[in-house]
Amino acid sequence: MKIAIVGAGMTGAYLYRLLAAKGLLIDIFDRRPGTSCGLTPCAWGTTRGFAELVKASGLDPSKYILKRPDYVIIDGLEISADLMTIDKRMLIKDLLQGVEVNYAHPDATRYDRVIDATGVSRALLPALADDFILPCTQFRVRADGSLENRIKLGRIGYAWCFPLSDHEYHVGCGSLISDPRKILKELGWVGNDTSRSNILCACTGTIRLAGPQSSQPFVVDGAERDIWGVGEAIGCVAPLAGDGIIPGMRSAQILMDQWDDPSGYTKAILREFRWMEDERRVIDKARRNEAFGLGDAWALKKNSRRMAMEIGLKEAAILLKHLR
């Protein structure tokens, strides 16, 4: 069986590694990177479960973990958490070791199966009727250590600042109703000097927050071959947190488990990420300017456990108000 994976980002590279370990023939395709780091978006932050997933690919997760803070400050509230920043570029490089990424357009007729791992572009699967795309901007900055590990909610989105080393940070913002770059300037996280001497690199991007329920179909039966989606292409990104690294890798594992069962794959993805439906509901309420209820605060509290965050129901309700 010959397979083409279209998309050599985190999920596509991880799936390649899992398939290659089974002795399958795989070609991997991508478009040429338009950023200095070669990633779009660069996404340095992730959560618990990372080590287990990387080990399943045969790699040592400790090689890629940069910082592992045990707390995060959200709107001034210090919360214990299990978060980490990783060298995503190095991890993808190691996952793809031994294969050359092809930057030409794939000829689907040469393959028995084609995997759409193209992320937000969803290049091979049908367009979504209820898509939800968040624009964002990101910077890698040099600072004196005063920025800390923090998140600021607001304007139907959030800004983040995650440490990469003692003097470097990944800073970014996504918002539906304001210019993310302006928000970061107001916060002072990327510096206010005109020379921007503290900015090491910068890029813009988009994130799909539709969730899997609104990102179907995951599999399309073609006249010549099937196309199976994975990762962000099928909505495997947390709508509230914007975290797609862990869900993307998990979706690759699920695809492996349901390799010959399209219906089983769809059901397994929806079951695995059912919690994303609650997060999508909260975001939709914010977009419609509807009042949040106790159930919305409970959803935030419950889903924050994925990152070992200790958020009480009262704190969750307060944080939701800040989302607007």
C-alpha positions in Angstrom: 0.0 0.0 0.0 1.4 3.4 -1.0 0.4 6.4 1.0 0.7 10.2 0.5 0.6 12.5 3.5 0.0 16.1 2.4 1.2 18.4 5.1 4.5 18.1 6.9 3.6 19.9 10.1 3.4 18.4 13.6 0.5 16.0 12.9 1.7 15.0 9.4 5.2 14.3 10.6 4.0 12.3 13.6 1.7 10.2 11.4 4.6 9.6 9.0 6.7 8.3 11.8 3.9 5.9 13.0 3.3 4.6 9.5 7.0 4.3 8.7 7.4 2.1 11.8 4.9 -0.3 10.2 7.0 -0.6 7.1 4.6 1.2 4.8 5.6 3.2 1.8 4.9 6.9 2.4 5.6 10.1 0.4 5.1 13.4 2.3 4.2 16.7 0.6 4.1 20.2 1.8 4.2 23.8 0.6 7.4 25.7 1.0 7.5 27.5 4.4 7.0 31.2 4.4 8.5 31.9 7.8 12.1 32.0 9.2 11.5 29.0 11.5 9.7 27.0 8.7 6.5 26.6 10.8 3.1 28.1 10.4 2.1 28.6 13.1 5.1 28.0 15.2 3.2 27.0 18.4 5.8 26.4 21.0 3.4 25.6 23.9 1.7 22.3 24.7 0.3 20.4 27.7 0.4 17.1 29.6 0.4 13.9 27.5 3.2 15.2 25.3 5.9 12.8 26.7 3.7 9.7 26.2 2.8 10.6 22.7 6.4 11.3 21.7 7.6 8.1 23.3 5.1 6.2 21.1 7.0 7.5 18.0 10.3 6.1 19.3 11.8 9.5 20.3 12.9 10.8 23.6 10.6 13.6 24.7 13.1 15.2 27.1 15.1 16.3 24.1 12.4 18.7 23.0 11.1 20.2 26.2 12.5 23.7 26.7 10.7 24.9 29.8 8.1 23.3 32.1 6.5 25.9 34.4 4.2 24.6 37.1 1.9 27.6 37.0 0.4 30.1 34.7 -0.9 33.6 35.4 -4.4 34.2 33.8 -5.6 37.7 34.1 -3.6 38.2 37.3 -4.7 34.9 38.8 -1.8 32.5 39.5 -3.0 29.0 38.7 -1.0 25.7 39.1 -0.7 24.0 35.8 1.2 21.3 33.8 2.4 23.3 30.8 5.5 23.2 28.7 7.2 24.8 25.8 8.9 22.6 23.2 11.3 22.8 20.3 8.7 22.0 17.7 11.0 22.6 14.8 13.5 20.0 16.1 10.8 17.5 16.9 9.3 17.7 13.4 12.8 17.3 11.9 13.5 14.2 13.9 10.0 12.7 13.1 10.8 13.1 9.4 14.3 11.8 9.6 15.0 9.6 6.6 12.4 11.2 4.3 12.6 14.1 1.9 9.6 16.4 1.9 8.3 16.9 -1.7 7.2 20.5 -2.5 5.4 19.6 -5.7 1.7 19.0 -6.0 1.0 15.4 -5.3 -0.4 13.2 -8.1 -3.2 11.4 -6.2 -3.5 8.7 -8.8 -0.1 7.2 -7.7 -1.4 6.4 -4.2 -3.7 4.0 -2.5 -4.6 6.5 0.2 -4.0 10.2 0.6 -4.0 11.9 4.0 -5.0 15.5 4.4 -2.7 16.9 7.2 -2.8 20.5 5.8 -4.1 22.1 9.0 -6.3 25.1 8.7 -6.3 25.1 4.9 -8.0 21.7 4.7 -6.7 21.6 1.1 -8.0 18.2 0.0 -11.3 17.7 2.0 -14.5 19.6 1.3 -14.9 23.2 2.6 -16.8 23.5 5.9 -20.2 25.1 6.2 -19.7 26.0 9.8 -16.0 26.8 9.9 -14.5 29.1 12.6 -11.0 30.6 11.9 -9.2 32.7 14.4 -6.5 35.2 13.1 -3.4 35.4 15.3 0.0 37.0 15.4 3.1 35.6 17.1 6.6 36.8 18.1 9.7 35.3 19.6 11.2 38.0 21.8 14.1 38.6 24.1 13.4 40.0 27.5 14.9 40.3 31.0 12.7 37.6 32.6 9.9 39.9 33.8 7.3 38.7 31.4 6.6 35.3 33.1 4.3 32.6 32.0 0.9 34.3 31.5 -2.3 34.5 29.5 -4.6 37.5 29.1 -8.2 36.9 28.0 -10.2 39.4 26.1 -11.8 40.5 22.8 -13.0 36.9 22.1 -9.6 35.5 22.2 -6.5 35.7 24.3 -2.8 36.7 24.4 -0.1 34.4 25.7 3.5 34.7 26.8 5.4 31.4 27.3 9.1 31.1 28.3 11.4 29.4 25.9 14.6 30.0 28.0 15.7 32.4 30.7 15.6 35.3 28.3 13.4 34.3 25.4 9.6 34.0 25.1 7.0 33.0 22.6 4.4 35.8 22.6 1.2 35.8 20.6 -2.4 36.8 20.4 -5.6 35.7 18.6 -8.8 37.8 18.6 -12.0 37.8 16.6 -12.8 41.5 17.1 -9.5 43.4 17.5 -6.1 43.5 15.8 -3.9 41.0 17.7 -0.8 43.0 17.1 -2.4 46.1 18.7 -3.4 44.1 21.8 0.2 42.9 22.3 1.5 46.4 22.0 -1.0 47.6 24.6 0.1 44.8 26.9 3.8 45.8 26.3 4.8 42.2 25.8 6.7 42.9 22.5 8.2 46.2 23.5 7.3 49.7 22.6 10.5 50.9 21.1 10.4 51.8 17.4 13.5 49.7 16.6 11.9 46.5 17.9 15.3 45.3 19.0 13.7 42.8 21.3 11.8 41.0 18.5 13.8 38.0 17.1 11.1 36.9 14.6 7.4 37.4 13.9 4.7 35.8 11.8 0.9 35.8 11.4 -1.4 32.9 11.0 -4.8 31.4 11.6 -6.2 28.6 13.8 -9.3 26.5 13.2 -11.5 26.5 16.3 -14.5 24.8 14.8 -14.0 21.6 16.6 -14.4 18.1 15.1 -18.2 18.1 15.3 -18.3 21.0 12.8 -15.4 19.8 10.7 -16.9 16.7 9.1 -16.5 14.8 6.8 -13.2 13.3 8.0 -13.1 10.8 5.2 -14.1 11.2 1.6 -14.6 8.2 -0.7 -13.1 9.2 -4.0 -13.6 7.5 -7.4 -9.9 6.5 -7.4 -8.8 6.7 -3.8 -10.0 7.8 -0.4 -8.9 11.0 1.4 -8.6 10.9 5.1 -8.2 14.0 7.3 -6.2 14.3 10.4 -5.3 17.0 13.0 -6.4 20.6 12.5 -7.8 19.7 9.1 -10.7 17.9 10.9 -10.9 20.4 13.8 -8.7 18.7 16.4 -7.8 21.9 18.1 -9.2 23.0 21.5 -11.6 25.9 20.8 -10.9 27.7 24.0 -7.2 27.0 24.5 -6.2 26.8 20.8 -4.0 23.8 21.6 -3.7 21.5 18.6 -0.4 19.7 19.2 -1.7 17.0 21.6 -5.0 16.5 19.8 -3.3 16.3 16.4 -1.0 13.5 17.6 -3.8 11.7 19.2 -5.9 11.9 16.0 -2.9 10.3 14.1 -3.0 7.4 16.6 -6.7 7.0 16.2 -6.3 6.9 12.4 -3.8 4.1 12.8 -6.3 2.2 15.1 -9.2 2.7 12.6 -7.1 2.4 9.4 -9.7 0.3 7.5 -12.8 1.6 9.0 -13.9 5.1 7.9 -17.1 5.1 10.0 -15.2 3.8 13.0 -12.6 6.6 12.6 -15.3 9.3 12.5 -16.9 7.9 15.6 -13.6 7.5 17.5 -12.6 11.1 16.7 -15.9 12.5 17.8 -15.8 10.4 21.0 -12.2 11.3 21.8 -12.8 15.0 21.4 -16.3 15.3 22.7 -15.1 17.8 25.3 -14.4 20.2 22.5 -18.1 20.6 21.9 -18.5 22.3 25.3 -15.6 24.7 24.5 -17.1 25.5 21.1 -20.5 26.3 22.8 -18.7 28.8 25.1 -17.0 30.5 22.2 -20.2 30.7 20.2 -21.9 32.4 23.2 -19.2 35.0 23.4 -19.5 35.7 19.6 -23.2 36.2 20.0 -22.7 38.3 23.2 -24.9 35.9 25.2 -24.7 35.5 28.9 -22.6 32.7 30.3 -24.2 30.2 32.6 -23.1 27.8 35.3 -22.7 25.1 32.7 -20.2 27.2 30.7 -18.1 27.8 33.8 -18.2 24.1 34.6 -17.0 23.3 31.1 -14.0 25.6 31.6 -13.3 24.1 35.0 -13.6 20.6 33.7 -11.6 21.0 30.5 -8.8 22.9 32.3 -8.0 19.6 34.0 -6.3 18.5 30.8 -3.5 21.0 31.7 -3.7 20.1 35.4 -5.1 23.6 36.1 -6.7 24.0 39.5 -9.5 26.4 38.6 -12.5 26.7 41.0 -16.0 27.3 39.6 -16.0 30.9 40.8 -12.7 31.6 39.2 -13.9 29.9 36.0 -17.0 32.2 35.9 -14.8 35.3 36.4 -12.4 34.2 33.6 -15.3 33.7 31.2 -16.4 37.2 31.7 -12.9 38.4 30.8 -13.1 36.5 27.5 -15.2 39.3 26.0 
